[in-house]
């Protein structure tokens, strides 16, 4: 048996928008956006409770200027409740939260004026054209019409939608609607962009286009805060992330740090012709080579720092494997190790 090894636009508008926003008068009581500060979002003991149910259970968070920060976790882990508190649309039950140096309880409108929000579902005005969606949304922030028109043109180029500017929204593809939603969220030149599962439901090509747009925003200094169920997306976009489970943070760090801390360098996936996998595991003599061996319904996962050596032992074992695959450890391995493989409703 032979083992197999695998290893896993044009004219970006917000840059100009940011320069223009610096010259606009700031609302009373709002620090100027150039005011030196590193941490834009700080939470201590952040708690959200609905009756007797604790959705967010006393978490601490620091999000720094210009970074991409991610929330990972199964359904019901508390990600959305946390994002709603950060977005100043859901009050805290307990703890403290500051955004841009301001208190959401007393400065909610001032904070929201400096945030961009990309919800999980595209809540676009489908009776309007692509351009009109930007023009109308910009008026909510009290921007002059001439400035909104200028920003809209740049954002359409950024989102690669200039050729569809006068098209109705309804027939657009899912990827186009997602890019339009992000463009609309940038109309006020936000310092923080909140993204709730930004690429859910998109095909691979559309996901990669969207990743490119988000990476360009990060290069320009926009702070990104996102939730996602895609581990490859978190590895691509996030400088740091937290893994949440049952309302608490169970791990925090960069994707590479988390892989090094909670997984092995490599994973060997072994399949057999039958499904007596527990017996096959017991007959493998891996010794100290395996950090741990996980038994799944259809395969064994061997976590090790030397995948080739482990694969040779499997091939030479008394049970002949159907296939042996050596791959690098991923953030998905970390996620499943920390939160389990059971489906959470």
C-alpha positions, 0 to 999 in steps of 0.5 A: 500500500502506498501512502499519499501526501497532500498540502492543503481590483481595481481602484479600491474605493475605501482608501479614498473614502478614508481620506475624505472621512478624516476631513469631515467634522466628527460628531460631538464626543467622538474621538478623531479617527487618527487619535492614537489607540491600539485596541478598538474593541475591548470586552471584560466579563461580557455576558448576555443572558436571555431569561435563564439561558446564558448565551455569552458567559463572561468573555474577555476580548481585545481587537486591535486596530487594523487586524482581522479577528474571527469568532469560531464556534458551533451553532449556539456557541454565542457568536451571534449574540457577541456580534450583536453586542459589538454592533450596539444592537443588543444590550449587555447583561453584565460586564463591560464593552468599549468600542472606539473608546466609547460606551455602547450604552451611552454612545450607541449612535456615535459608534454605529456611525463608525461601523460597517455591518455585513449581516448573514443574509443580504438585506438589499432593496431589490426594487432598487438598482445596484447603484441606488442601493448605495445612494439610498444607504449613504443618506442614512449617515447624513452624507452629502449627495455629491459625496455619496455619488463619488463613494458609490462609484469607487465602491462599485469598482472595488466590488467589481460591479461597475458594469451592473450599476444600473441593473436591478438587484433581484437577478444578481448572482449570490456572489454579486449580492454579497459583494454589493452588501459589503460595498453598501456597508463601506459607504460610511468609510467605517473603521470597523467592519462586522461580517457575519458568515460573509461567504456562506452559500457562495461557490468557491470562485465567488468565495475567493473573489470575496476574500480578495476584496476583504484582504484589500480592505485589511491592507488599507487599515480597516479592522475586520471582525467576522464569524465563519463556519469555514475553517479555511476562511478563518485561516485565510483571513484572520490574524487572530481568532477565538473558539467559542463553545457554550458561551465561553472562549475555549481557545484564542490565538493565531491560526498557526498558534492554535494548530501548534497548541492543540493539534500535531504537525500532521494527520494520517487518515487511514481507511480499511475495507471493513469498519472494525476500526476500533480493532484496527486501532488496537492492532497498530503499534504506533508507540510514542509516534502518535499524539492521539488516534481518533476513531471516526465511523469511516476512518482513523485519524492519527495525529503525529509530528511525522506523518511519513513514519506513521504511514509506514507503520500502518502499511507494515501492520497486520491489517492491510489498509485500503488507503493512507493519506498524510496531510498537514494539520488544519484549523478544522482539526483544532475546532473539532478537537475543542468543540467535539463532532456532535451536531449542535442544533 
